[in-house]
Amino acid sequence: MKRRTVIAATAALVVSPSLVLAHGPTRQKVTLSVAVAASPEEVWAVIGNFQDMSWHPAVFATTGTNGNAIDATRILTLGDANGPRIDEVLYKHDAEKMTYSYRITEVSVDVLPVTNYSSHLKVSPREDGGTLIEWRGAFYRGYPNNDPPEHLNDDAAVVAVMNVYKAGLDALVDRFGVAGS
């Protein structure tokens, strides 16, 4: 019986050595949050509409379909009218809880070096006044195979997503002020 097991394991290595050496990418996660001086209702009025991302400084235009309904879509045009785009779909929206979740369905890795990206935006009251805005995402790097080029590796993906979140959250701080100040 032992001999058959050893032969089977050896045969598997000969047929598919990549099974032993395979090490694909790991899912990366980023969470950034900021406390602003406005009420949750004021903040939600600005960021709660999936079809309007004009509050983010990188977004030139947002077009989409189906409002805040599940499976609504939006296309973000970045920079200017001829800029790159990101296509997204909404998969959760709860206006009462002031939260929504969406996925990127299409983006060039030259624009955002990620694949299989999903994100969650949440607005909640702070005990000492103001609002906490949390933006979190999960994704894989832009290069799905082993030995990615530097601009498509895990670090590049994390930095790129952090920069997107930071730019958006900084714009909201500029708009609403810092909580407690």
C-alpha positions in Angstrom: 0.0 0.0 0.0 2.8 2.4 0.8 4.5 1.7 -2.5 1.3 2.7 -4.4 1.1 6.0 -2.5 4.7 6.8 -3.3 4.2 5.9 -6.9 1.0 8.0 -7.2 2.7 11.0 -5.5 5.7 10.7 -7.8 3.5 10.4 -10.8 1.6 13.6 -9.8 4.9 15.5 -9.5 6.0 14.3 -12.9 2.7 15.1 -14.6 2.2 18.5 -12.8 5.2 19.9 -11.0 3.4 23.2 -10.8 1.1 21.8 -8.2 4.0 21.7 -5.8 5.5 25.0 -6.8 2.3 26.9 -7.3 2.0 30.0 -5.2 -0.5 32.5 -6.6 -1.3 35.9 -5.3 -3.0 36.5 -2.0 -6.0 38.7 -1.5 -4.9 42.2 -0.3 -7.1 44.4 1.9 -7.0 48.1 2.6 -9.1 50.1 5.1 -8.9 53.8 5.5 -11.2 56.0 7.6 -11.5 59.6 8.5 -13.6 61.6 11.0 -15.3 64.7 9.7 -17.2 67.4 11.5 -20.5 67.1 9.5 -23.5 65.0 10.5 -23.8 61.5 9.0 -26.8 62.7 7.0 -24.8 65.5 5.5 -22.0 63.2 4.5 -24.4 60.5 3.2 -26.1 63.1 1.0 -22.8 63.7 -0.7 -21.4 60.2 -1.0 -24.4 57.9 -0.7 -25.5 58.1 -4.3 -23.7 55.4 -6.3 -24.3 57.3 -9.5 -22.5 60.4 -8.3 -18.8 60.2 -7.4 -18.1 63.9 -8.1 -16.8 64.3 -4.6 -13.7 62.4 -5.5 -11.0 64.6 -7.1 -9.8 62.0 -9.6 -13.3 61.6 -11.1 -14.1 63.8 -14.0 -17.5 62.3 -14.7 -19.8 59.5 -13.6 -22.4 57.9 -15.8 -24.5 54.9 -15.0 -27.8 53.1 -14.9 -30.4 52.0 -12.3 -29.6 54.5 -9.5 -28.8 52.8 -6.2 -30.6 49.5 -7.1 -28.6 46.3 -6.8 -26.8 45.6 -10.1 -26.7 49.3 -10.9 -23.7 50.2 -13.0 -21.5 53.2 -13.2 -18.6 54.3 -15.4 -16.0 56.6 -13.8 -14.1 58.8 -16.2 -10.8 59.9 -14.6 -8.9 63.1 -15.2 -10.7 64.7 -18.1 -13.3 63.8 -20.8 -10.8 61.6 -22.6 -9.3 60.0 -19.5 -9.3 56.4 -18.6 -12.4 54.7 -17.1 -13.4 52.3 -14.5 -16.6 50.3 -14.8 -18.3 49.2 -11.6 -21.4 47.4 -10.4 -23.3 47.9 -7.1 -24.0 44.8 -5.1 -25.3 46.2 -1.8 -26.9 49.5 -0.9 -28.5 50.3 2.4 -29.5 54.0 2.8 -30.8 53.4 6.3 -27.4 52.0 7.5 -25.6 54.5 5.2 -23.5 51.9 3.4 -22.9 50.4 0.0 -20.6 47.9 -1.7 -19.5 47.6 -5.3 -17.1 45.7 -7.6 -15.0 46.8 -10.4 -16.0 45.0 -13.6 -13.5 46.5 -15.9 -10.3 48.6 -15.5 -6.9 48.6 -17.1 -4.2 47.5 -14.8 -2.3 50.6 -16.1 -5.0 52.7 -14.4 -5.4 50.7 -11.2 -3.1 47.7 -10.8 -5.7 45.4 -9.3 -8.0 42.5 -10.3 -11.1 41.1 -8.6 -11.6 44.3 -6.7 -14.5 44.9 -4.3 -15.1 47.8 -2.0 -17.3 49.0 0.8 -18.1 52.6 1.8 -19.7 53.3 5.2 -20.8 56.4 7.1 -21.5 56.2 10.8 -22.0 58.7 13.7 -19.2 59.3 16.2 -20.0 59.3 19.9 -18.3 62.7 20.3 -20.0 64.2 17.3 -19.3 64.3 13.6 -19.0 61.3 11.3 -16.7 58.4 10.7 -16.3 57.6 7.0 -14.8 54.2 6.3 -13.6 52.9 2.9 -12.3 49.4 2.6 -11.5 47.2 -0.3 -10.2 43.7 -1.1 -8.5 42.8 -4.3 -5.7 40.9 -6.0 -2.6 42.4 -7.6 -2.7 43.3 -11.3 -0.6 40.4 -12.3 -2.2 37.1 -11.4 0.9 34.8 -12.0 4.1 34.3 -10.0 6.9 36.8 -10.2 4.9 39.9 -11.1 6.6 43.0 -12.5 7.1 45.6 -9.8 4.3 47.9 -11.1 1.8 45.0 -10.8 2.8 43.3 -7.6 1.0 43.3 -4.2 2.8 46.4 -2.9 1.9 48.4 -6.1 -1.8 47.3 -5.8 -2.0 48.2 -2.1 -0.3 51.6 -2.6 -2.6 52.4 -5.6 -5.8 51.6 -3.7 -4.6 53.5 -0.6 -3.9 56.5 -2.8 -7.4 56.4 -4.3 -9.0 56.2 -0.8 -6.8 58.8 0.7 -7.5 61.3 -2.1 -11.2 60.8 -1.7 -11.2 60.9 2.0 -9.0 64.0 2.0 -11.5 65.7 -0.3 -14.2 65.0 2.2 -12.1 66.4 5.1 -11.6 69.5 3.0 -15.3 69.7 2.4 -16.6 69.0 5.9 -13.7 69.8 8.2 -12.0 67.5 10.7 -14.2 66.2 13.6 -13.3 67.8 16.9 -11.6 70.9 15.4 
